Amino acid sequence: MATMQSPQAILISALLIPIISLPMLIPLGIISIRNQDAKCDKPLEAWALTSFIVALCTTVANFFISLWLFAALKCCGQYESVGDNDDPQQAWTVRLPKFINSLITQVTGLFWLVWYIVGMVWVSHCDHGDGTGCPDELYYLVMVLGIIFFSLMGAACLCFCCSIVLFLAYAATNNSNN
């Protein structure tokens, strides 16, 4: 059975979610609002505005779901599954916000993957710097956010591959000792 986080850890994460999101939300909001009427051959202003709206909605949703989970844990205790308690209603009180949070995370993760690929394709075909194309600040914002996103994705893939190699080496060592 998986271990449950303490209500205090959930509350701390609920308070940290907006703070961690600010470095992405502030530039996206400012640049997308300033460049709403920009003359650009690719819809980078729509990309930036959509990214701002999705990031803001996701941040707010995660904040309130974390508070909901905190309240559920304080109210009903740390019930992990229906079989752990005589009262299935109390178990679902904790499981429902965890399920919704997981669903939101997975759907927005898939959205971000596709959306950053679209943004990078638009940036690579965008005219900028000659006065007739996209504004430089919009172009560079989308470019920098894309580079950061794909760098983090690459780091996550690298960590995953390294952990698989370490796991296989550990399994081979244990099999040879037996």
C-alpha positions as CSV (number, residue, x, y, z in Angstrom):
1,M,0.0,0.0,0.0
2,A,1.3,3.5,-0.9
3,T,2.0,5.9,1.9
4,M,-0.2,9.0,2.2
5,Q,1.2,12.5,2.6
6,S,0.6,14.3,5.8
7,P,-2.0,17.1,5.8
8,Q,0.7,19.6,6.6
9,A,2.7,18.6,3.5
10,I,-0.4,18.9,1.4
11,L,-1.0,22.4,2.8
12,I,2.6,23.5,2.1
13,S,2.4,22.2,-1.5
14,A,-0.9,24.1,-1.9
15,L,0.8,27.3,-0.8
16,L,3.9,26.7,-2.9
17,I,2.0,25.9,-6.2
18,P,1.2,29.6,-7.0
19,I,4.7,30.8,-5.9
20,I,6.4,28.2,-8.2
21,S,4.2,29.1,-11.1
22,L,4.8,32.9,-10.9
23,P,8.1,32.9,-12.9
24,M,6.2,31.4,-15.9
25,L,2.9,33.2,-15.4
26,I,4.2,36.8,-15.1
27,P,6.2,37.0,-18.4
28,L,3.5,35.1,-20.3
29,G,0.8,37.4,-19.0
30,I,2.7,40.6,-19.7
31,I,4.0,39.7,-23.1
32,S,0.8,38.1,-24.3
33,I,-1.3,41.1,-23.3
34,R,1.2,43.6,-24.7
35,N,1.3,41.7,-28.1
36,Q,-2.3,40.9,-28.6
37,D,-2.5,43.0,-31.8
38,A,1.0,42.1,-33.0
39,K,1.4,41.6,-36.7
40,C,3.0,38.2,-36.9
41,D,3.0,35.6,-39.7
42,K,2.5,32.8,-37.2
43,P,0.0,33.0,-34.2
44,L,2.6,33.3,-31.5
45,E,0.5,35.8,-29.6
46,A,-2.3,33.2,-29.5
47,W,0.2,30.6,-28.3
48,A,1.4,32.9,-25.5
49,L,-2.1,33.9,-24.5
50,T,-3.3,30.3,-24.5
51,S,-0.3,29.2,-22.5
52,F,-1.0,31.9,-20.0
53,I,-4.7,30.9,-19.6
54,V,-4.0,27.2,-19.3
55,A,-1.1,27.7,-16.8
56,L,-3.2,30.1,-14.7
57,C,-6.2,27.7,-14.7
58,T,-4.1,24.7,-13.9
59,T,-2.4,26.6,-11.1
60,V,-5.7,27.7,-9.6
61,A,-7.2,24.2,-10.0
62,N,-4.2,22.5,-8.3
63,F,-4.2,25.0,-5.5
64,F,-7.9,24.4,-4.7
65,I,-7.7,20.6,-5.1
66,S,-4.7,20.6,-2.7
67,L,-6.8,22.6,-0.2
68,W,-9.7,20.1,-0.8
69,L,-7.3,17.2,-0.1
70,F,-6.0,18.9,3.0
71,A,-9.5,19.4,4.3
72,A,-10.4,15.8,3.5
73,L,-7.3,14.4,5.3
74,K,-8.0,16.6,8.3
75,C,-11.7,15.5,8.4
76,C,-11.5,11.8,7.5
77,G,-8.0,10.7,8.3
78,Q,-5.6,9.0,6.0
79,Y,-7.7,6.3,4.4
80,E,-5.9,5.0,1.3
81,S,-8.6,2.7,-0.2
82,V,-12.1,1.5,0.4
83,G,-10.9,-1.8,1.9
84,D,-8.9,0.0,4.6
85,N,-11.9,1.3,6.5
86,D,-15.4,0.2,7.3
87,D,-16.8,3.5,5.9
88,P,-16.3,3.6,2.1
89,Q,-17.6,7.2,2.0
90,Q,-14.7,8.4,4.1
91,A,-12.2,6.6,1.8
92,W,-13.7,8.2,-1.2
93,T,-13.6,11.6,0.4
94,V,-9.8,11.3,0.2
95,R,-9.5,9.4,-3.0
96,L,-11.7,11.7,-5.1
97,P,-9.5,14.8,-4.9
98,K,-6.4,12.7,-5.5
99,F,-8.0,11.2,-8.6
100,I,-9.1,14.6,-10.0
101,N,-5.6,16.0,-9.3
102,S,-4.0,13.1,-11.2
103,L,-6.4,13.5,-14.1
104,I,-5.7,17.2,-14.4
105,T,-2.0,16.6,-14.2
106,Q,-2.1,13.9,-16.9
107,V,-4.3,15.9,-19.3
108,T,-2.4,19.1,-18.9
109,G,0.9,17.2,-19.3
110,L,-0.2,15.9,-22.7
111,F,-1.5,19.3,-23.7
112,W,1.8,20.9,-22.8
113,L,3.8,18.4,-24.8
114,V,1.7,19.0,-27.9
115,W,1.4,22.7,-27.3
116,Y,5.2,23.2,-27.0
117,I,5.8,21.2,-30.2
118,V,3.3,23.4,-32.0
119,G,5.0,26.5,-30.5
120,M,8.4,25.4,-31.6
121,V,7.2,24.7,-35.2
122,W,5.6,28.2,-35.3
123,V,8.8,29.8,-34.0
124,S,11.0,28.0,-36.5
125,H,8.9,29.3,-39.3
126,C,8.5,32.8,-37.9
127,D,9.9,36.0,-39.4
128,H,11.3,38.3,-36.8
129,G,13.8,41.1,-36.4
130,D,13.1,42.8,-39.7
131,G,10.2,45.0,-38.4
132,T,7.5,43.2,-40.4
133,G,7.5,39.9,-38.5
134,C,6.8,38.9,-35.0
135,P,8.0,41.2,-32.1
136,D,11.3,40.0,-30.8
137,E,10.1,39.7,-27.2
138,L,7.3,37.4,-28.2
139,Y,9.6,35.3,-30.4
140,Y,12.2,35.0,-27.7
141,L,9.7,34.2,-25.0
142,V,8.3,31.3,-27.0
143,M,11.8,30.2,-27.9
144,V,13.1,30.3,-24.3
145,L,10.1,28.6,-22.8
146,G,10.3,25.8,-25.5
147,I,14.0,25.3,-24.8
148,I,13.4,25.1,-21.0
149,F,10.5,22.7,-21.5
150,F,12.4,20.3,-23.8
151,S,15.5,20.5,-21.6
152,L,13.4,19.4,-18.6
153,M,11.8,16.7,-20.7
154,G,15.2,15.5,-21.8
155,A,16.5,15.5,-18.2
156,A,13.5,13.5,-17.1
157,C,14.1,11.0,-19.8
158,L,17.7,10.7,-18.9
159,C,16.9,10.2,-15.2
160,F,14.4,7.5,-16.2
161,C,16.9,5.7,-18.5
162,C,19.6,5.8,-15.8
163,S,17.2,4.5,-13.2
164,I,16.3,1.6,-15.5
165,V,20.0,0.8,-16.0
166,L,20.6,0.9,-12.2
167,F,17.6,-1.3,-11.5
168,L,18.8,-3.9,-14.1
169,A,22.3,-3.8,-12.6
170,Y,20.9,-4.3,-9.1
171,A,18.6,-7.1,-10.3
172,A,21.5,-8.9,-12.1
173,T,23.7,-8.5,-8.9
174,N,21.0,-10.1,-6.8
175,N,20.4,-12.9,-9.2
176,S,24.1,-13.8,-9.4
177,N,24.4,-13.8,-5.5
178,N,21.5,-16.3,-5.2
